[in-house]
Amino acid sequence: VDLGCYQETVLPRVLEEVANCKDHIAQQYLMDCVIQVFPDEFHLKTLEPFLEACTKLDEKVEVKSILITLMDRIVNWNNTDNNTIPKEVDAFKLLNENVAQVIQAKSAMEVNDILELQCALQSFASSCYADTCKQYVDHILGFSAQVLERVGGSTDKGAANLPEESVRLVVQLLTTPQQVLGLEVLDLEHYAKLLEQLSFVPRKKVAMKLLRSIVDKNSTLNTPR
């Protein structure tokens, strides 16, 4: 099966079977099989129809896990043997728009599920678009901050009420880009906005990891503030 056969015959037939199958467990299994069985190059060239099919799955299907699995697989591929996403494939835009559609369609989606998707998107952007990821990362931080503000407000009281798992995911969102951007994270418009959603102790954890990244990268501090 080459790329042309996959694009024109295999994937359309599989997605047709998925759409016609009304069992949410079977749909979940089939979509996972597509991700695991076929090469990553195929996924990148057929990202749009695959993601479109995700929006048409039964409401009981855990689309979050399908999207995270897909993103993780492409990240692992990108980090192996100098693979890079083709320039003609705007993978982040397609994934970000699809994630937004999924969140909008599932109005009852848990905050942690939303944050998990944002963490996966951020890992994808930081790994696959390391040289140009600042805009993507800042968008993700701003979106995450808006979600948390809607849930608990932007005050210290809201931060104190943040569930432990949500705190862990927010810390991950704030520390992951440090590995690529270093001190440049402080230039991001929404970095401080999301940081404000944390109470003192997790804020300190973020600050410690930033200091560690400065030391590891041997970054130069130009001002005392």
Disulfide bonds with the S-S distance in Angstrom:
none
